[in-house]
């Protein structure tokens, strides 16, 4: 039953991947508020991160009071509440006279947009790289331990980084045109904070993850603005799959690199992809200005 529950949990995640973003963007677009997408998605991510912090905080007393059965029951209740919330999400279906396209037609349209439209393709790559590399936040506890911080203070220092991440999500939707320079700042903060080897350096790491959360919302909004409605869920799902693939590669890279380097050096090296993305964005923006002037 436990294994079956995880299979169903994974299936639910797969069904939600892409479709939630598509639903939110299309509903905002119908309401004439598509420009609020990045802010809404970013703030939902911020609330999600703070909910993780709250759940982590109450896990110990719940475990002490009711054991693993209490934790399991609380987890099941949380999933049930999520299902109820999803059921009540608004969905405008139009006049109801339009015929629903088949799954094959939707997938074909999505791949056609990715292959045939460079703007969609580059926006997709941007989302994949940013979200995939940021999965290294799983290793923040190891980074904290590598600074020599006392064991009792490790959760608090991890919380500092989580709060920085949440602040970045809350500020999403502002100054989206500054994506390239802000990513450079984030890369510098990540490298400097990680390589410092001191607990104080985690403030820089927190700032970096806040920048990356802000950038992911901006990249997601850029992708949504370039996709046609008929293929939105498909293309966004492809982005999610690509991000998970990059995440697995990042985990494998960390495992391999840990044979020769510590957590600080490995997390500092993660700043390189962000700097490369910023350089590509800056180069593309510059070429666009040149073409407009010509």
Steps between C-alpha positions, in 0.01 A plus 500: 500500500789732579654436159162543329458832675831624365409381150175697518688799645739490206211469254336803657821698465526400135140608433562831675829574323433757229124499536496717811718769341292486182175531694626795706637687200193446281261605777704814563509567126121473479475746788739741325765450769762282329767743619433386858604141425860524621396674821227246573717196426792645694289571806343155489852354503591726793198381697588140409853541637372653823251213530793256478672691780185486713453128432861431593456696822192305613629159388702437817221570752248305290742206481555516875126512571362251250789321333528427128131419472417860592748631244357270235145606578600867480669443163193322364275781625723758329472312169121483537483876563711561189258290295206703632679826417572375149136405451390857569753672272308706242505383140331690218406264218351756264166445334520123527443456127866456410619146453776393737822413308637150540805433716705420190404829336595698809839326527572552130415868523723540803801340334437700184523822699821390671663395173374779278510808721843607631346732760309210656802271480737743672243586768458126560876448534520792744234347726660154482846623599391736776261258667726198450816652647311659791412147614842508669327675788458143628867519599474818706510302830832347391628845413398626844679210671814570297525849653579352840178628656388334821266208441218665693513809277487312168115509471496873570764570236312287248194708589693817407549367146137386479376843603722663236350263244148591611572875485613460139173327415298771672677770295446319168339695220700818556772627266484190277710683239795486738525122478856481365671746741307367800610145414860620496454644849348172615787298355756724674314473833479121471869460416623744765271370774570132429876537471531715813485195723336705776145505638476872413543405133159335510343846483643526149371151418154602626510809277605283206214254540260792533630633168463159337142460624418845360670408171312171469168682527614753239616222265174309548299813417715557190432144384125524563480825302655331195294178493173467312204404719442166328840366600564684825468204735709277271789742462498583872504128581800459269669779695427320825637172366811675371555670836475164679754354257742785563444453874597133478814596307579763764462242777726260311755778450497578870546131588793468261660829601472421871787254456737794451329811638296608800148637514617863484696451177222296340230753584729780381548320168121502455529877445654435156176392322321810626780724374490326161122545478540869584764537228275332243207722599714814479641394162151428363368835623794678340447325166133596515591866547740486207235349273249766600751776427576349158 
